[in-house]
Amino acid sequence: MAIWQYLLIVVPEKPIQNDYQCIFKNNTTEYLPETEPFWKDFDGDTISIISTMDSIIKRADWEDETCICWKGDTKNEEDNDCCISLNEDKNQIIEFRFRIDLRKASNLTTTLQPILKLCEDNQLILMDLKGEI
């Protein structure tokens, strides 16, 4: 990860409210616990979330059916990217993360703000690699 990129992990708000203390306070590793369990009961519109991400960042060419990726224009200091992993049936999110390029202020308005709106609309919250919300 480049020094100008900031990684954020997206998870549903409800399970975090219920299980945050148990999962993160009892984590004895240096790494963020798996976020897949948080998505288990998520009933949001996965297709709509993916479609909205399509309107924010261009799709990358290295994706597959269960790992959808987006990549910004690195030559224009828009090194924003996103990845949504789906279950085998391709109908449930199991992981959602993105990185924002902080070199250009316009990335905040053209990329970060729309992603924040997507999160707000779908009752999703953001955390960093240390589990800080």
N, C-alpha and C positions, 0 to 999 in steps of 0.2 A: 504494500500500500504506500502510495506517495505521501510525502509529508503535508501536502496541501489537501489531501482528502480526509474526510471524517466519516467513519463508519457508524451507521445506526442500524439497530435491529428492531423490526416491527413485530409486535405481538398483540393479540386481542386484550382489551382492557379488563374484561370481567375475570378471567382466570388469574390475572396478575393481582387484582384486588383480593382475590380469595387465597391465593397460594404463594404470593411473593415472599413473605417472611419465611415460610417453611422451606421453599426451594433455594432462595439466595442466602439466607442466614446460615443454613446448614451445609452450604457448598464449601468443601474443604480444599478444592483445587484452585489454581490460579486462573482458570478459564471459566467463561460463562457457561452455565448448564445448558443442555439441549433445550431448544425452544419448541420442538415439535409437540410435546404434551400440551402446551398452551393452546394449540390450534385444534385439538381433538374435538371440542364441542362448538367450534366457530361455525355459525350458520349464515355468515355474510355471503354476498354475491361474488364469488371468486372470479367469474367471467368479467363482471363489471370492474373489479379491481385491476385485472390484467389489461382490460381495454383502456382504463384511465391511465395506467402506466405507459401504454402505447402512445397516448397523446402527450406525454410529458418528456419521455426519452425515446430515442430511436432503438428499435430491437437490434440486438447483436446477432451475429451470424453463427455463433457457436452453441446456440441453445439446442435442447431436445424436447421431447414431449412432456417430460416431468420437471425440467429445469428451464424456466423462461428467463432470458437475460436481456438487459438493455445496456447500451453503451453510448455515452455522449461523444462529442467531437473533440478529441484530445488535441488536435492541431489548433483549435480555437479556445484553448484553456477551459473546456467544458468536459473535463474528465469525470463526469458523473456516471455512475453505473448502478444497476439494480439487479437483483436476482430473486425470483420467487420459485420455490420448489413445491411441487405438487405430489400428492400420493399416487400410487400406481393406477388408480381409477381416473386420475387427472381431474378430480372434482373438489379436492380439498387442499388448501394451503397447508404445508408443514413447515415452511421456513420462508421468511421475507426479510431481506436486508438491502440496504443501499448505502452508497458513498456519495458525498457531495464534494465537488471541487471548490475549495474556498479561495482560490486565487482571484476570481472575478466576482464582483458584487452582483452582477446580473444572474449568476447561478442561483443566488438566494431567491430571487423573484420568479425566475422562469422554471426552476426545478424544485428547490426546497419548499417553497410556499405551496405549489400544487400538490406535492406529496403530503405535506402537513394537512391540507384540506381533505385529501383522500383518506388519511388516517382519521381525521375528525369525523368525517361522514360515515365511516365504517367502525367506529368505536375501537380504534387501534391506538396503541401508544408506542413510544420510542424508548429504547434503552441503549446505552453504550456497552462496550465490551466488558465493563466491570459490573454490569447489571444495574447501573444507576439510571433511574427513570427521568 
